């Protein structure tokens, strides 16, 4: 599994973003929030190629984010955020089962949710 940024020209760039996972109280649905600091997208600084979206890519599937936005502060973009909404338990469970392997492969750490 990988998380990729797609631009209009068709190029794709692999990212290792911050990821937050949520699930509903009954556990049937959930969201994945993917955040990338703009400083990490420095390779796009001199490009006029617009961002098409962010996607979760596996060997046999590609899932584009349902919502993509920039977070702005002081008139400048500081983060790029993609939100994946899982509306079925199978879809959610597929990601939630595979994510720990992705995290270990990319040397990511797990932190408990903040209340």
Secondary structure by P-SEA (a helix, b strand, c coil): cbbbbbccccbbbbbbcbbbbbbccccccbbbbbbbbcccccccccccccccccccccccccccccbbbbbbccccccbbbbbbbbccaaaaaaaaaaaaaaaaaabbbbbcccc
